[in-house]
């Protein structure tokens, strides 16, 4: 069992290793947690090999993770999570902070499966966490105070930008940022194909398109500018940009993008209800 809480906060457990090795990697790279202080469990070695490669401890016992770590991240598939939570409930204490990464499983569902007053949070990362540029939201359960929230936020900032939100925003985050990675890829690909059509070699066009996205995103985040402001800065009267923007408007880019976020969010809500 863990001794002082101070050392415990630096020990992080992962239950149901799954694809969350990226988060562990982010924590280690950023120096937030030492690899030997991470304990991961999964039913087979197939998913644990990523954790072993990072130098983390691994086990096949979920309960063992909770007995050695007070901060535990549950990364199982959503349909398995309730069974896993019920299985570890007997070893959960008031000292534990439990974090669910499973989409569609509500805080109230988790809280019902656990002892009264258990501290539970939901976290939803997106794929770019693997390059430490994730967009992550977290929602806190009824028994979580701001100090635990700050601790988790501090750890997760190793993986990108982390924002605390009401639980109702989690499904919207899925549509905007989880699925949004694919929407942005579709746009980046189309930008590059436009350049290919005009005679630029494909690999060069794809590199420049991606860099354009990256640079624009950095300007929006660092300057805190509204995109409309930046857009009008690039738009000289009678110049190239306004001609291109007119073509985008004719193609219905904005409405299509809004509809994409709406459709993905509605699907996320539908899956949550199941």
C-alpha positions as CSV (number, residue, x, y, z in Angstrom):
1,X,0.0,0.0,0.0
2,X,1.1,3.5,-0.7
3,X,2.6,5.5,2.2
4,X,2.7,9.3,1.9
5,X,0.1,10.9,-0.4
6,X,3.0,13.0,-1.8
7,X,4.6,10.1,-3.4
8,X,1.3,8.6,-4.4
9,X,0.4,11.6,-6.6
10,X,3.5,10.7,-8.7
11,X,2.4,7.1,-9.2
12,X,-0.1,6.7,-11.9
13,X,-2.1,3.5,-12.8
14,X,-3.6,2.6,-16.1
15,X,-6.4,-0.1,-16.2
16,X,-7.1,-1.6,-19.6
17,X,-4.0,-0.3,-21.3
18,X,-5.6,-0.1,-24.7
19,X,-4.5,2.9,-26.8
20,X,-3.6,5.0,-23.8
21,X,0.1,4.3,-23.9
22,X,0.3,7.7,-25.6
23,X,-0.8,9.5,-22.5
24,X,1.8,7.5,-20.4
25,X,4.4,8.5,-22.9
26,X,3.4,12.1,-22.7
27,X,3.7,12.1,-18.9
28,X,7.1,10.5,-19.0
29,X,8.5,12.8,-21.7
30,X,7.3,15.9,-19.9
31,X,9.0,14.6,-16.7
32,X,5.6,14.6,-14.8
33,X,5.9,10.9,-13.8
34,X,8.8,8.5,-13.8
35,X,8.3,5.4,-16.0
36,X,8.9,3.0,-13.0
37,X,6.1,4.8,-11.1
38,X,3.5,3.9,-13.8
39,X,1.6,0.6,-13.4
40,X,-0.5,-0.7,-16.2
41,X,-2.9,-3.7,-16.4
42,X,-4.5,-5.5,-19.3
43,X,-5.9,-9.0,-19.8
44,X,-3.1,-10.0,-22.2
45,X,0.5,-8.9,-23.0
46,X,-0.6,-7.7,-26.5
47,X,-1.4,-4.2,-25.3
48,X,1.0,-4.1,-22.4
49,X,4.1,-4.3,-24.6
50,X,3.8,-0.5,-25.3
51,X,4.0,0.2,-21.6
52,X,6.8,-2.3,-21.1
53,X,8.8,-0.6,-23.9
54,X,8.5,2.7,-22.0
55,X,9.8,1.0,-18.8
56,X,6.5,1.0,-16.9
57,X,5.5,-1.8,-14.5
58,X,2.7,-4.1,-15.8
59,X,0.3,-6.7,-14.4
60,X,-2.7,-8.7,-15.4
61,X,-4.5,-7.8,-12.2
62,X,-6.7,-4.6,-12.2
63,X,-7.0,-4.7,-8.5
64,X,-3.2,-4.7,-8.1
65,X,-3.1,-1.4,-10.0
66,X,-5.5,0.2,-7.5
67,X,-3.5,-1.2,-4.6
68,X,-0.3,0.4,-5.8
69,X,-1.6,3.7,-7.3
70,X,-4.0,6.3,-5.9
71,X,-4.4,8.1,-9.3
72,X,-5.8,5.5,-11.7
73,X,-6.8,6.1,-15.4
74,X,-9.4,3.6,-16.8
75,X,-8.9,3.2,-20.5
76,X,-10.9,0.1,-21.3
77,X,-13.5,0.0,-24.1
78,X,-16.7,1.7,-23.0
79,X,-18.8,-1.5,-23.0
80,X,-16.4,-3.3,-20.7
81,X,-15.9,-0.4,-18.3
82,X,-18.8,-1.0,-15.9
83,X,-17.7,-4.6,-15.3
84,X,-14.1,-3.5,-14.7
85,X,-15.2,-0.7,-12.3
86,X,-17.4,-3.2,-10.4
87,X,-14.5,-5.6,-10.2
88,X,-12.1,-3.1,-8.6
89,X,-14.8,-1.4,-6.4
90,X,-13.9,-3.5,-3.3
91,X,-10.3,-2.1,-3.2
92,X,-11.3,1.6,-3.9
93,X,-10.6,3.9,-1.0
94,X,-11.4,7.6,-0.2
95,X,-7.8,8.3,-1.2
96,X,-8.2,7.2,-4.8
97,X,-8.8,9.5,-7.7
98,X,-10.3,7.5,-10.6
99,X,-10.3,8.9,-14.1
100,X,-12.4,7.4,-17.0
101,X,-11.3,7.9,-20.6
102,X,-14.2,5.9,-21.9
103,X,-16.5,7.8,-24.2
104,X,-20.2,7.5,-23.4
105,X,-20.1,6.3,-19.8
106,X,-21.5,9.0,-17.6
107,X,-20.1,10.1,-14.2
108,X,-23.4,9.1,-12.5
109,X,-23.1,5.5,-13.9
110,X,-19.5,5.3,-12.6
111,X,-20.4,6.8,-9.2
112,X,-23.2,4.3,-8.8
113,X,-20.8,1.4,-9.3
114,X,-18.3,2.7,-6.8
115,X,-18.3,3.2,-3.0
116,X,-20.1,6.4,-1.8
117,X,-18.0,9.6,-2.1
118,X,-15.5,8.1,-4.5
119,X,-13.7,10.8,-6.5
120,X,-14.3,10.2,-10.2
121,X,-13.5,12.3,-13.3
122,X,-14.1,11.8,-17.0
123,X,-11.4,12.8,-19.4
124,X,-11.7,12.9,-23.2
125,X,-8.5,13.1,-25.1
126,X,-8.0,13.2,-28.9
127,X,-5.5,11.5,-31.2
128,X,-2.9,14.3,-31.3
129,X,-2.1,13.5,-27.6
130,X,0.4,11.1,-29.2
131,X,2.5,14.1,-30.3
132,X,1.8,16.1,-27.1
133,X,-0.7,18.4,-28.9
134,X,-3.9,16.9,-27.8
135,X,-7.1,18.8,-27.1
136,X,-8.4,17.2,-23.8
137,X,-11.5,18.0,-21.8
138,X,-12.2,16.8,-18.3
139,X,-15.4,16.8,-16.2
140,X,-15.4,16.3,-12.5
141,X,-17.8,14.0,-10.5
142,X,-19.7,15.2,-7.4
143,X,-17.0,14.4,-4.9
144,X,-14.0,15.9,-6.7
145,X,-12.6,19.1,-5.3
146,X,-10.5,21.7,-7.2
147,X,-7.2,20.4,-5.9
148,X,-7.6,17.0,-7.5
149,X,-8.8,18.7,-10.7
150,X,-5.7,20.9,-10.7
151,X,-3.5,17.9,-10.2
152,X,-5.0,16.0,-13.1
153,X,-4.9,19.1,-15.3
154,X,-1.2,19.6,-14.5
155,X,-0.5,16.0,-15.5
156,X,-2.6,16.0,-18.7
157,X,-1.0,19.3,-19.9
158,X,1.9,17.0,-20.7
159,X,-0.3,15.7,-23.6
160,X,-1.6,19.0,-24.9
161,X,-4.2,21.6,-24.0
162,X,-6.5,20.5,-21.1
163,X,-9.8,22.3,-20.2
164,X,-12.2,21.6,-17.4
165,X,-15.8,21.5,-18.7
166,X,-19.3,20.5,-17.5
167,X,-20.0,16.9,-18.4
168,X,-22.6,18.0,-21.0
169,X,-19.8,19.3,-23.2
170,X,-18.0,16.0,-23.4
171,X,-20.1,14.7,-26.4
172,X,-19.7,18.0,-28.2
173,X,-15.9,17.7,-27.7
174,X,-16.1,14.3,-29.4
175,X,-17.8,15.9,-32.4
176,X,-15.5,19.0,-32.5
177,X,-12.1,17.5,-31.6
178,X,-12.3,13.7,-31.6
179,X,-13.9,13.6,-35.0
180,X,-12.5,17.0,-35.9
181,X,-9.1,15.5,-36.5
182,X,-10.6,13.7,-39.5
183,X,-12.4,16.8,-40.7
184,X,-9.2,18.8,-40.6
185,X,-7.4,16.0,-42.4
186,X,-10.0,16.1,-45.1
187,X,-9.5,19.9,-45.4
188,X,-5.7,19.6,-45.5
189,X,-5.9,16.9,-48.2
190,X,-8.2,19.1,-50.3
191,X,-5.9,22.1,-49.9
192,X,-2.9,20.0,-51.1
193,X,-4.9,18.6,-54.0
194,X,-5.8,22.1,-55.2
195,X,-2.0,22.8,-55.3
196,X,-1.4,19.5,-57.2
197,X,-4.1,20.5,-59.7
198,X,-2.1,23.7,-60.3
199,X,1.1,21.8,-60.9
200,X,2.8,21.3,-57.5
201,X,4.3,17.9,-56.6
202,X,2.0,16.0,-54.2
203,X,4.4,15.4,-51.2
204,X,5.5,19.0,-51.2
205,X,1.9,20.2,-51.4
206,X,0.9,18.0,-48.5
207,X,3.8,19.2,-46.3
208,X,3.0,22.9,-47.0
209,X,-0.7,22.4,-46.4
210,X,-0.1,20.7,-43.0
211,X,2.4,23.5,-42.1
212,X,-0.2,26.1,-43.1
213,X,-2.7,24.5,-40.7
214,X,-0.1,24.3,-37.9
215,X,1.0,27.9,-38.3
216,X,-2.5,29.2,-38.5
217,X,-3.5,27.3,-35.4
218,X,-0.5,28.7,-33.5
219,X,-1.5,32.2,-34.4
220,X,-5.1,31.7,-33.3
221,X,-4.0,30.2,-29.9
222,X,-1.0,32.5,-29.1
223,X,-2.6,35.8,-30.2
224,X,-6.0,34.8,-28.9
225,X,-7.3,36.3,-32.1
226,X,-10.8,35.6,-33.5
227,X,-10.4,33.6,-36.8
228,X,-12.4,36.3,-38.6
229,X,-9.8,38.9,-37.6
230,X,-6.9,36.9,-39.0
231,X,-8.8,36.1,-42.1
232,X,-9.5,39.7,-42.9
233,X,-5.8,40.5,-42.2
234,X,-4.9,38.2,-45.0
235,X,-7.6,39.5,-47.3
236,X,-6.3,42.5,-49.3
237,X,-8.9,44.3,-51.5
238,X,-9.2,42.7,-54.9
239,X,-6.4,40.2,-54.0
240,X,-5.9,36.5,-54.4
241,X,-7.4,35.5,-51.0
242,X,-10.9,37.0,-51.5
243,X,-11.2,35.3,-54.8
244,X,-10.4,32.0,-53.1
245,X,-12.7,32.7,-50.2
246,X,-15.6,33.4,-52.6
247,X,-15.0,29.9,-54.1
248,X,-15.1,28.4,-50.6
249,X,-18.4,30.2,-49.9
250,X,-19.9,28.9,-53.1
251,X,-18.9,25.4,-52.1
252,X,-20.7,25.8,-48.7
253,X,-17.6,25.1,-46.6
254,X,-18.9,26.7,-43.4
255,X,-22.3,25.0,-43.5
256,X,-20.8,21.6,-44.3
257,X,-18.3,21.9,-41.4
258,X,-21.0,23.0,-38.9
259,X,-23.2,20.1,-40.1
260,X,-20.2,17.7,-39.7
261,X,-19.7,18.7,-36.0
262,X,-23.5,18.5,-35.4
263,X,-23.7,15.0,-37.0
264,X,-20.7,13.7,-35.0
265,X,-22.0,15.2,-31.8
266,X,-25.5,13.7,-32.3
267,X,-24.0,10.3,-32.9
268,X,-21.9,10.6,-29.8
269,X,-25.0,11.4,-27.8
270,X,-26.8,8.5,-29.3
271,X,-23.9,6.1,-28.4
272,X,-23.9,7.6,-24.8
273,X,-27.6,6.8,-24.4
274,X,-26.9,3.1,-25.3
